[in-house]
Amino acid sequence: MPRFGNKSQRNLDTCHPDLQSLFIEVVRWFDCSILYGFRDEDLQNKLYNSVPEVTNAKWPDSTHNAIPSDGIDAVPYPIIWPDKRNRPETFVKDMGRFYMFDGFVLATAQQMGIEIISGSDWDRDFDLLDQRFDDLAHFQRVTS
């Protein structure tokens, strides 16, 4: 059975208990890594300024900026980032793996009664073409 490595576990430990419970269940069935939970001001702004595909929010406007974090970035393990330029032959399947993971996380959350949003479908309408910012690694608790 898969389990989190030390770094993933440390990142998960910074998250809201609902997200912790959710991803403890997810990793039992779908091996994954936790890239980020809580992000401090320096890290949030560094990612905003240098890695625009990771976040479109400055500090303190991300769900990652609360303690405990209401946002989590999780990806299927092993991590194979879709790369259309350097691996065009596997790009569609690599993207599909991320969407499959997103669906698994969303279904698991629903079964557990935990309301979340995925960065693959921000408005939760199952239309993946109606958004401008795709963040396939991002999940966040619905807080209101």
Helices and strands as residue ranges (DSSP letters): H 6-12, H 17-29, E 32-36, H 41-50, G 63-65, E 71-76, H 91-112, E 116-118, E 138-141
